[in-house]
């Protein structure tokens, strides 16, 4: 087995080990509103559940040359955002939103996505997602470098669930009908694939 000290690695080398080894990763497509009123949309795979009571999710947004990305800046300013689960039916359009655009341009328009009003927060969601989560900012932390933070860790509180009718039954979500996709390394994504069950011990 190869042993590697991350302190002896470049940031890029550590990045490759992380995204190649921690797989699959769920993908959050996040909408926010900028200072100019433009709706921003971007996908992030450093995303997961934090707690069910209260319902909290985490979103880690890497900085670029020490500068906050539009999504992080918008969330910290407005305290609201919407997370969408990326699935097989929308992943191609969502991938288009990863383009580097200035804050004055909307990734939603570029990708041909459809905005839909939220119920609790001011930030709109997109109609093409089967699940969307309206969130308010619960907590934020700057993490990383000794002089310049490398990322913004954001904890969001879900204030409204939106779930497509065909997915929802008896308080549960049908993962087959959701058909979520996950992120691997490079340009690769993965479908759910074979599912198996192991019962927890008593």
BAMIMI-46123 format. One record per residue: x, y, z of N, C-alpha, C in turn; residue in one letter; residue number from 0. Coordinates in Angstrom, 3 decimals, padded with zeros to 6 digits. Atoms other than C-alpha are relative to their C-alpha. Last residue first. Layout:
residues N
> X, Y, Z, X, Y, Z, X, Y, Z, a, NUM
...
//
This chain:
residues 202
> 000.823, -000.517, -001.108, -029.779, -005.404, 016.570, 000.878, 000.592, 001.082, x, 201
> 000.182, 000.894, -001.147, -027.452, -005.756, 013.576, -000.843, 000.650, 001.083, x, 200
> -000.812, -000.367, -001.151, -028.099, -003.593, 010.530, -000.216, -001.021, 001.124, x, 199
> 000.734, -000.434, -001.188, -029.567, -005.344, 007.515, 000.966, 000.321, 001.124, x, 198
> -000.610, 000.661, -001.159, -027.513, -005.411, 004.330, -000.714, 000.519, 001.235, x, 197
> 000.455, -000.290, -001.361, -029.331, -004.600, 001.080, 000.796, -000.803, 001.021, x, 196
> 000.126, 001.197, -000.836, -028.051, -004.370, -002.488, -000.318, 000.417, 001.431, x, 195
> 000.314, -000.307, -001.401, -028.429, -001.824, -005.288, -000.103, -001.308, 000.781, x, 194
> 000.594, 001.106, -000.751, -026.773, -002.187, -008.698, -000.182, 000.389, 001.468, x, 193
> -000.519, 001.354, 000.213, -026.139, 001.094, -010.496, -000.709, -001.038, 000.845, x, 192
> 000.105, 000.759, -001.253, -026.891, 004.535, -009.028, 000.551, -001.411, -000.156, x, 191
> 001.391, 000.238, -000.365, -025.588, 006.365, -012.097, -000.016, -000.839, 001.272, x, 190
> 000.480, 001.373, -000.181, -022.042, 007.673, -012.266, -001.499, -000.005, 000.294, x, 189
> 001.156, 000.047, -000.892, -020.275, 010.788, -013.550, -000.418, -001.460, 000.141, x, 188
> 000.843, 001.177, -000.151, -016.876, 011.260, -015.176, -001.084, 000.164, 001.059, x, 187
> 001.286, -000.319, 000.625, -015.241, 014.429, -016.505, -001.033, -001.103, 000.210, x, 186
> -000.066, -000.441, 001.389, -012.279, 014.154, -014.146, -001.360, 000.419, -000.536, x, 185
> -001.112, -000.897, 000.337, -013.013, 012.257, -010.933, -000.066, 000.406, -001.469, x, 184
> -001.249, 000.727, -000.148, -016.419, 010.853, -009.943, 001.130, 000.995, -000.299, x, 183
> -001.243, -000.488, 000.610, -019.615, 012.782, -009.368, 001.147, -000.944, 000.300, x, 182
> -001.034, -000.413, -000.943, -023.031, 011.301, -008.699, 001.271, 000.347, -000.765, x, 181
> -001.342, 000.309, 000.478, -026.263, 010.906, -010.627, 001.008, 000.547, 001.008, x, 180
> -001.060, -000.966, -000.294, -029.751, 010.695, -009.200, 001.315, -000.461, -000.612, x, 179
> -001.123, 000.211, 000.935, -032.292, 008.476, -010.929, 001.098, 001.045, 000.182, x, 178
> -000.815, -001.197, -000.101, -035.210, 009.909, -008.890, 001.156, -000.063, -000.993, x, 177
> 000.664, -001.041, 000.780, -037.476, 007.163, -010.173, 000.746, 001.332, 000.084, x, 176
> -000.040, 000.399, 001.404, -035.071, 004.478, -008.962, -000.626, 001.080, -000.880, x, 175
> -001.291, -000.357, 000.595, -034.445, 006.278, -005.658, 000.085, -000.369, -001.476, x, 174
> -000.387, 001.127, 000.842, -038.137, 006.206, -004.696, 001.289, 000.352, -000.744, x, 173
> -000.333, -000.361, 001.376, -038.474, 008.805, -001.934, 000.494, -001.239, -000.740, x, 172
> -001.316, 000.421, 000.492, -040.241, 008.089, 001.350, 000.183, 000.422, -001.450, x, 171
> -001.066, -000.713, -000.690, -043.084, 009.634, 003.361, 001.403, -000.340, -000.466, x, 170
> -000.014, 000.371, -001.416, -045.612, 007.031, 002.231, 001.179, 000.639, 000.750, x, 169
> 001.016, 000.969, -000.420, -044.775, 007.531, -001.435, 000.197, -000.317, 001.475, x, 168
> 000.372, -000.016, -001.416, -042.928, 010.365, -003.165, -001.090, -001.019, 000.301, x, 167
> -001.083, 000.507, -000.854, -041.017, 010.003, -006.419, -000.468, -000.319, 001.407, x, 166
> -000.256, 001.408, 000.309, -043.997, 010.299, -008.786, 001.094, -000.621, 000.871, x, 165
> 001.036, 000.936, -000.462, -045.158, 013.507, -007.112, 000.359, -001.465, -000.188, x, 164
> 000.912, 000.354, 001.084, -041.933, 015.462, -007.648, -000.936, -001.126, 000.450, x, 163
> -000.267, 001.351, 000.528, -040.446, 016.576, -004.346, -001.036, -000.323, -001.060, x, 162
> 000.856, 000.141, 001.180, -040.147, 020.155, -003.024, 000.387, -001.314, -000.662, x, 161
> -000.301, 001.069, 000.957, -038.828, 020.418, 000.546, -000.962, 000.122, -001.174, x, 160
> 001.091, 000.518, 000.827, -038.986, 023.708, 002.459, 000.533, -001.076, -000.938, x, 159
> 001.245, -000.597, -000.495, -036.956, 025.317, 005.248, -001.199, -000.424, -000.845, x, 158
> 001.077, 000.181, 000.970, -033.794, 023.236, 004.850, -001.292, 000.534, 000.606, x, 157
> 001.178, 000.609, -000.621, -031.098, 024.713, 007.080, -001.099, -000.093, -001.057, x, 156
> 001.323, -000.518, 000.322, -027.830, 025.337, 005.275, -001.088, -000.744, 000.739, x, 155
> 001.022, 000.920, -000.506, -024.299, 024.883, 006.569, -001.359, 000.633, -000.244, x, 154
> 001.311, -000.573, -000.280, -021.631, 026.616, 004.501, -000.956, -001.089, 000.469, x, 153
> 000.889, 001.084, -000.411, -017.933, 025.784, 004.426, -001.310, 000.619, 000.464, x, 152
> 001.072, -000.460, -000.867, -016.057, 028.440, 002.441, -000.910, -001.192, 000.291, x, 151
> 001.384, 000.319, 000.330, -012.773, 027.272, 000.990, -000.957, 000.641, 001.006, x, 150
> 000.103, 000.747, 001.245, -009.053, 027.875, 000.727, -001.420, -000.335, -000.394, x, 149
> 000.865, 001.178, -000.072, -008.739, 030.630, 003.304, -000.141, -000.681, -001.361, x, 148
> 001.231, -000.200, 000.763, -005.764, 032.952, 002.680, -000.856, -001.259, 000.079, x, 147
> 000.149, -001.424, 000.294, -002.869, 033.269, 005.129, -001.310, 000.302, -000.708, x, 146
> -000.404, -000.767, -001.177, -002.742, 029.879, 006.874, -000.180, 001.495, -000.220, x, 145
> -001.343, -000.566, -000.119, -004.675, 028.148, 004.119, 000.264, 000.853, 001.222, x, 144
> -001.091, 000.197, 000.949, -007.913, 026.233, 004.610, 001.278, 000.689, 000.383, x, 143
> -000.950, 001.067, -000.312, -011.273, 027.013, 006.141, 001.150, 000.015, -000.990, x, 142
> -001.082, -000.080, 000.972, -013.632, 029.976, 006.332, 001.061, -001.010, 000.413, x, 141
> -001.373, 000.011, -000.491, -016.744, 028.973, 008.249, 000.959, 000.162, -001.170, x, 140
> -001.038, -000.034, 001.030, -020.469, 029.534, 007.758, 001.365, 000.037, 000.666, x, 139
> -001.343, -000.247, -000.528, -023.568, 028.712, 009.787, 000.985, 000.028, -001.160, x, 138
> -000.042, 000.277, -001.437, -027.338, 028.379, 009.395, 001.352, 000.393, 000.596, x, 137
> -001.352, 000.211, -000.524, -027.783, 029.942, 005.954, -000.045, -000.147, 001.511, x, 136
> -000.527, -001.229, -000.569, -031.354, 029.479, 004.774, 001.363, -000.319, 000.606, x, 135
> -000.885, -000.051, -001.173, -032.372, 026.691, 002.442, 000.270, 001.424, 000.464, x, 134
> -000.181, -001.415, -000.336, -035.074, 025.759, -000.070, 000.770, 000.072, 001.315, x, 133
> 000.005, -000.281, -001.428, -034.504, 022.165, -001.114, 000.239, 001.485, 000.212, x, 132
> -000.700, -001.233, -000.330, -035.254, 020.951, -004.615, -000.247, 000.337, 001.471, x, 131
> -000.042, -000.362, -001.417, -036.086, 017.469, -005.807, 000.732, 001.330, 000.137, x, 130
> 001.062, 000.784, -000.638, -037.180, 016.429, -009.301, -000.062, 000.255, 001.506, x, 129
> -000.443, 000.892, -001.083, -035.104, 019.222, -010.854, -001.185, -000.713, 000.628, x, 128
> -000.506, 001.273, 000.527, -036.066, 020.681, -014.267, 000.461, -000.978, 001.079, x, 127
> 001.099, 000.935, 000.226, -038.250, 023.432, -012.766, 000.486, -001.386, -000.385, x, 126
> 000.181, 000.349, 001.411, -035.316, 025.370, -011.396, -001.031, -001.117, -000.121, x, 125
> -000.604, 001.281, 000.339, -035.311, 027.182, -008.070, -000.112, -000.228, -001.494, x, 124
> 000.763, 000.981, 000.773, -035.944, 030.833, -007.259, 000.765, -001.303, -000.177, x, 123
> -000.766, 000.570, 001.113, -034.207, 032.676, -004.393, -000.869, -000.996, -000.776, x, 122
> 000.157, -000.864, 001.171, -036.643, 034.702, -002.253, 000.696, -000.571, -001.237, x, 121
> -001.118, -000.911, 000.255, -037.010, 031.957, 000.348, -000.250, 000.810, -001.263, x, 120
> -000.435, -000.653, -001.233, -040.236, 030.385, 001.644, 001.099, 001.030, -000.253, x, 119
> 001.130, -000.243, -000.900, -042.283, 029.156, -001.340, 000.400, 000.813, 001.224, x, 118
> -000.070, 000.765, -001.243, -039.759, 029.304, -004.166, -001.168, 000.392, 000.890, x, 117
> 000.015, -000.701, -001.283, -040.631, 030.592, -007.616, 000.121, -000.969, 001.171, x, 116
> 001.296, 000.174, -000.646, -039.619, 028.574, -010.689, 000.075, 000.650, 001.376, x, 115
> 000.139, -000.439, -001.390, -036.798, 029.295, -013.120, -001.425, -000.219, 000.500, x, 114
> 001.219, -000.767, -000.240, -036.461, 027.218, -016.288, -000.127, 000.367, 001.469, x, 113
> 000.805, 000.498, -001.120, -033.075, 025.989, -017.515, -001.151, 000.959, 000.287, x, 112
> 001.386, 000.200, 000.434, -031.701, 026.794, -020.960, -000.878, -000.616, 001.067, x, 111
> 000.326, 001.426, 000.054, -028.088, 026.218, -019.902, -001.430, -000.278, -000.470, x, 110
> -000.942, 000.704, 000.880, -026.900, 029.752, -020.733, -000.421, -001.456, -000.194, x, 109
> 000.322, -000.364, 001.384, -030.010, 031.299, -019.170, 000.870, -000.776, -000.968, x, 108
> 001.333, 000.562, 000.254, -029.501, 029.468, -015.877, -000.393, 000.250, -001.454, x, 107
> -000.220, 001.366, 000.492, -025.776, 030.269, -015.941, -001.323, -000.675, -000.343, x, 106
> 000.636, 001.107, -000.706, -026.770, 033.916, -015.561, 000.287, -001.336, -000.682, x, 105
> 000.651, 000.957, 000.894, -024.440, 036.713, -016.631, -000.544, -001.179, 000.792, x, 104
> 001.088, -000.682, 000.709, -023.568, 039.795, -014.555, -000.755, -000.924, -000.955, x, 103
> 001.201, -000.086, -000.846, -021.522, 037.729, -012.081, -001.204, 000.642, -000.685, x, 102
> -000.044, -001.127, -000.934, -019.039, 036.897, -014.889, -001.303, 000.078, 000.798, x, 101
> 000.663, -001.196, 000.510, -019.230, 033.386, -016.346, 000.171, 001.141, 000.994, x, 100
> -000.407, -001.201, -000.738, -016.897, 030.447, -015.815, -000.616, 001.232, -000.656, x, 99
> -000.841, -000.942, 000.748, -018.809, 027.449, -017.202, 000.319, 001.225, 000.855, x, 98
> -001.329, -000.026, -000.616, -020.135, 024.970, -014.626, 000.950, 000.940, -000.730, x, 97
> -000.067, -001.114, -000.957, -023.696, 025.837, -015.712, 001.356, 000.084, 000.692, x, 96
> -000.220, -001.259, 000.710, -023.355, 023.659, -018.818, 000.180, 001.167, 000.967, x, 95
> -001.429, -000.069, 000.326, -022.982, 020.581, -016.596, 000.340, 001.307, -000.715, x, 94
> -000.690, -000.448, -001.218, -026.464, 021.289, -015.227, 001.499, 000.133, -000.273, x, 93
> 000.222, -001.443, -000.133, -027.868, 021.027, -018.762, 000.728, 000.552, 001.226, x, 92
> -000.675, -000.645, 001.134, -026.277, 017.619, -019.259, -000.156, 001.520, 000.077, x, 91
> -001.445, -000.118, -000.209, -027.231, 016.461, -015.755, 000.730, 000.694, -001.148, x, 90
> -000.436, -001.399, 000.062, -030.959, 017.238, -016.110, 001.518, 000.186, 000.041, x, 89
> 000.751, -000.809, 000.955, -032.674, 013.930, -016.924, 000.514, 001.431, -000.124, x, 88
> -000.309, 000.362, 001.382, -030.078, 011.671, -015.295, -000.685, 000.911, -001.021, x, 87
> 000.408, 001.341, 000.421, -030.356, 013.445, -011.958, 000.273, -000.210, -001.486, x, 86
> -000.269, 000.207, 001.424, -028.882, 016.400, -010.054, -000.329, -001.436, -000.374, x, 85
> -000.683, 001.278, 000.201, -030.522, 017.074, -006.695, 000.147, -000.226, -001.505, x, 84
> 000.726, 000.950, 000.845, -031.365, 020.767, -006.378, 000.824, -001.272, -000.122, x, 83
> -000.784, 001.157, 000.459, -030.236, 023.117, -003.607, -000.913, -000.932, -000.787, x, 82
> 000.798, 001.193, 000.305, -031.851, 026.541, -003.190, 000.935, -001.076, -000.539, x, 81
> -000.382, 000.696, 001.229, -030.184, 029.516, -001.506, -000.924, -001.204, -000.193, x, 80
> 000.985, 000.924, 000.567, -030.671, 032.089, 001.250, 000.553, -000.653, -001.265, x, 79
> 000.380, 000.988, -001.022, -028.469, 034.135, 003.618, -001.044, -001.000, -000.495, x, 78
> 001.465, 000.096, -000.009, -028.392, 037.042, 001.101, -000.552, -000.973, 001.049, x, 77
> 000.661, -001.307, 000.019, -024.778, 038.177, 001.587, -001.511, -000.104, 000.206, x, 76
> -000.423, -000.751, -001.184, -023.134, 034.920, 002.672, -000.675, 001.369, 000.074, x, 75
> 000.608, 000.625, -001.177, -025.153, 032.973, 000.116, 000.354, 000.787, 001.257, x, 74
> 001.445, -000.271, -000.004, -024.249, 035.386, -002.693, -000.683, -000.570, 001.241, x, 73
> 000.206, -001.426, -000.283, -020.527, 035.327, -001.859, -001.494, 000.326, 000.089, x, 72
> -000.314, -000.232, -001.415, -020.495, 031.534, -001.702, -000.264, 001.444, 000.384, x, 71
> 000.995, 000.684, -000.828, -022.288, 031.188, -005.042, 000.237, 000.264, 001.477, x, 70
> 001.265, -000.738, -000.014, -020.169, 033.833, -006.780, -001.020, -000.634, 000.945, x, 69
> 000.770, 000.187, 001.215, -016.904, 032.132, -005.816, -001.351, 000.716, 000.158, x, 68
> 001.273, 000.714, -000.108, -014.872, 033.636, -002.996, -000.633, -000.158, -001.382, x, 67
> 001.211, -000.802, 000.159, -011.338, 034.718, -003.919, -001.251, -000.873, 000.113, x, 66
> 000.364, -000.664, -001.242, -008.211, 033.017, -002.522, -001.283, 000.803, -000.052, x, 65
> -001.056, -000.966, -000.317, -006.850, 032.178, -005.962, -000.366, 000.828, 001.226, x, 64
> -000.898, -000.047, 001.147, -010.172, 030.462, -006.692, 000.995, 001.121, 000.232, x, 63
> -000.294, -001.327, 000.526, -012.039, 029.485, -003.534, 000.963, -000.104, -001.187, x, 62
> -001.411, -000.337, 000.112, -013.463, 026.025, -002.974, 000.172, 001.400, -000.573, x, 61
> -000.273, -000.652, 001.276, -017.117, 025.849, -001.983, 001.455, 000.463, -000.022, x, 60
> -001.344, -000.557, -000.061, -018.075, 023.370, 000.714, 000.359, 000.541, -001.373, x, 59
> -000.451, -000.358, 001.330, -021.811, 022.774, 001.082, 001.371, 000.647, 000.153, x, 58
> -001.273, -000.719, 000.109, -023.298, 021.096, 004.115, 000.360, 000.212, -001.457, x, 57
> -000.885, 000.529, 001.036, -026.917, 020.145, 004.746, 001.271, 000.844, -000.044, x, 56
> -001.126, -000.823, 000.415, -029.153, 020.616, 007.785, 000.821, -000.712, -001.077, x, 55
> -000.489, 000.435, 001.323, -032.607, 019.297, 008.682, 001.064, 000.955, -000.523, x, 54
> 000.783, -000.541, 001.123, -032.867, 020.047, 012.432, 000.558, -000.465, -001.346, x, 53
> 000.721, -000.726, -001.045, -033.030, 017.268, 013.396, 000.928, 001.008, 000.674, x, 52
> 001.426, 000.043, 000.345, -032.059, 015.499, 010.163, -000.843, 000.749, 001.026, x, 51
> 000.911, 000.385, -001.078, -028.393, 016.485, 010.420, -001.420, -000.080, -000.533, x, 50
> -000.635, -000.225, -001.289, -025.310, 017.150, 008.288, -000.866, -000.546, 001.121, x, 49
> 000.885, -000.203, -001.158, -026.332, 015.767, 004.912, 000.849, 000.254, 001.236, x, 48
> 000.622, 001.155, -000.651, -023.916, 016.167, 001.967, -000.938, 000.412, 001.136, x, 47
> 001.358, -000.248, -000.498, -022.066, 018.384, -000.513, -000.534, -001.250, 000.683, x, 46
> -000.416, 000.033, -001.405, -018.543, 018.755, -001.895, -001.242, 000.339, 000.810, x, 45
> 000.038, 001.383, -000.487, -019.988, 017.829, -005.297, 000.625, -000.144, 001.377, x, 44
> -001.063, 000.270, -000.972, -020.986, 021.350, -006.336, -000.119, -001.437, 000.495, x, 43
> -000.007, 001.327, -000.631, -023.019, 022.516, -009.345, 001.194, -000.160, 000.933, x, 42
> -001.269, 000.724, 000.127, -023.622, 026.217, -010.134, -000.087, -001.347, 000.706, x, 41
> 000.177, 001.437, -000.199, -026.541, 028.583, -010.725, 001.307, -000.728, -000.214, x, 40
> -001.197, 000.792, 000.269, -026.626, 032.363, -010.352, -000.312, -001.473, 000.240, x, 39
> 000.056, 001.328, -000.622, -029.833, 034.394, -010.574, 001.207, -000.807, -000.468, x, 38
> -000.152, 001.111, 000.938, -029.009, 038.025, -011.444, -000.017, -001.325, 000.761, x, 37
> 001.286, 000.647, 000.247, -030.398, 040.575, -008.974, 000.055, -001.159, -000.972, x, 36
> 000.642, -000.643, 001.147, -027.326, 042.833, -009.168, -001.346, -000.629, -000.356, x, 35
> 000.318, -001.380, -000.364, -026.186, 041.856, -005.674, -000.774, 000.714, -001.096, x, 34
> -001.105, -000.924, -000.199, -026.341, 038.205, -006.714, -000.480, 001.390, 000.370, x, 33
> 000.222, -001.292, 000.647, -029.179, 035.727, -006.216, 001.156, 000.927, 000.342, x, 32
> -000.116, -001.138, -000.908, -028.490, 032.059, -005.511, -000.330, 001.267, -000.784, x, 31
> 000.372, -001.309, 000.538, -029.170, 028.705, -007.153, 000.081, 001.044, 001.108, x, 30
> 000.395, -001.055, -000.934, -027.264, 025.570, -006.172, -000.359, 001.278, -000.748, x, 29
> 000.057, -001.155, 000.887, -027.007, 022.299, -008.088, -000.617, 001.129, 000.811, x, 28
> 000.983, -001.041, -000.282, -025.919, 019.829, -005.442, 000.088, 001.056, -001.094, x, 27
> -000.196, -001.312, 000.627, -024.134, 016.695, -006.623, -001.148, 000.930, 000.374, x, 26
> 001.247, -000.616, 000.468, -023.789, 013.549, -004.532, 000.277, 001.400, -000.527, x, 25
> 000.401, -001.156, -000.787, -020.244, 012.118, -004.401, -001.313, 000.552, -000.540, x, 24
> 000.523, -001.130, 000.773, -019.379, 008.606, -005.578, -000.415, 001.138, 000.927, x, 23
> 001.013, 000.131, 001.048, -016.616, 008.457, -004.661, -001.026, -001.061, 000.396, x, 22
> 001.276, -000.179, -000.713, -014.017, 009.682, -002.194, -001.106, 000.077, -001.039, x, 21
> 000.205, 001.005, -001.042, -010.916, 008.178, -003.788, -001.310, 000.110, 000.739, x, 20
> -000.075, 001.357, 000.545, -010.659, 009.950, -007.136, -000.318, -001.067, 001.029, x, 19
> 001.142, 000.212, 000.894, -011.934, 013.317, -005.907, 000.019, -001.380, -000.650, x, 18
> 001.305, -000.139, -000.650, -009.650, 013.228, -002.869, -001.148, -000.322, -000.948, x, 17
> 000.201, 001.137, -000.897, -006.518, 011.866, -004.531, -001.387, 000.037, 000.637, x, 16
> 000.178, 001.205, 000.815, -006.774, 014.336, -007.413, -000.251, -001.228, 000.863, x, 15
> 001.314, -000.065, 000.652, -007.294, 017.269, -005.037, -000.286, -001.271, -000.796, x, 14
> 000.965, 000.389, -001.035, -004.276, 016.255, -002.978, -001.416, -000.021, -000.558, x, 13
> -000.179, 001.438, -000.220, -002.167, 016.373, -006.152, -000.965, -000.508, 001.072, x, 12
> 000.592, 000.710, 001.131, -003.603, 019.774, -007.071, 000.119, -001.515, 000.172, x, 11
> 001.463, -000.049, -000.158, -002.864, 021.226, -003.641, -000.670, -000.823, -001.087, x, 10
> 000.572, -001.279, 000.428, 000.738, 020.075, -004.018, -001.508, -000.048, 000.239, x, 9
> 000.678, -000.053, 001.297, 001.828, 017.118, -001.932, -000.353, 001.430, -000.359, x, 8
> -001.065, 000.057, 000.999, 004.372, 016.951, 000.889, -000.555, 000.063, -001.426, x, 7
> -000.807, -001.212, -000.145, 001.809, 018.113, 003.453, 001.149, 000.053, -000.997, x, 6
> 000.598, -001.099, 000.755, -000.562, 015.447, 002.144, 000.780, 001.294, 000.092, x, 5
> 000.167, -001.108, -000.936, 001.854, 012.726, 003.347, -000.589, 001.183, -000.769, x, 4
> -000.318, -001.335, 000.505, 001.357, 009.720, 001.079, -000.288, 001.040, 001.074, x, 3
> 000.318, -000.994, -001.026, 001.434, 006.025, 001.944, 000.497, 001.361, -000.449, x, 2
> -000.742, -001.252, 000.088, 001.264, 003.489, -000.912, -000.455, 000.939, 001.114, x, 1
> 000.837, -001.187, 000.000, 000.000, 000.000, 000.000, 000.880, 001.247, 000.000, x, 0
//
